[in-house]
Structures are given as structure tokens and as C-alpha cells.
């Protein structure tokens, strides 16, 4: 069980799209294009917060 003040390591599709401030369809497109990795657990798709942060950092404008 996680402490109340920590955030989850794996995010759902909806949580990941909210975290990136994009639509779930755009998130799906990024995955399909190979721009964003995902974790598949059985039929569930999850996104690591660290991958989302790396995605943001790689696209940060100077």
C-alpha cells in the first residue's frame, strides 16, 4: 500500500493523458507512433510516470 502523499508509479490511460494535458486519442497516437512507451499487464495498459516525465523533458523548449 502506498502512503497517502505519494503518487502512483503506473498511470492509467486517462490519468496519463490528463498528466500530459492531451486527449486520450492523442496519447494513443503517440504510443502507436512509438513516441511514448507503455506497460501492458494482461489486457491493461499503463504508463510509467518517469516515462511521461522523460517525454516532457525531451520536448521542453529552451
ChimeraX attribute file (.defattr): number of C-alpha atoms within 10 A of each C-alpha:
attribute: neighborCount
match mode: 1-to-1
recipient: residues
	/A:1	3
	/A:2	8
	/A:3	7
	/A:4	6
	/A:5	6
	/A:6	7
	/A:7	10
	/A:8	11
	/A:9	11
	/A:10	17
	/A:11	20
	/A:12	16
	/A:13	19
	/A:14	13
	/A:15	15
	/A:16	20
	/A:17	19
	/A:18	14
	/A:19	13
	/A:20	14
	/A:21	11
	/A:22	12
	/A:23	14
	/A:24	16
	/A:25	11
	/A:26	12
	/A:27	20
	/A:28	14
	/A:29	13
	/A:30	13
	/A:31	13
	/A:32	11
	/A:33	10
	/A:34	10
	/A:35	11
	/A:36	16
	/A:37	16
	/A:38	18
	/A:39	13
	/A:40	10
	/A:41	8
	/A:42	6
	/A:43	6
	/A:44	9
	/A:45	13
	/A:46	19
	/A:47	20
	/A:48	17
	/A:49	17
	/A:50	11
	/A:51	14
	/A:52	19
	/A:53	12
	/A:54	13
	/A:55	15
	/A:56	12
	/A:57	10
	/A:58	9
	/A:59	8
	/A:60	8
	/A:61	6
	/A:62	3
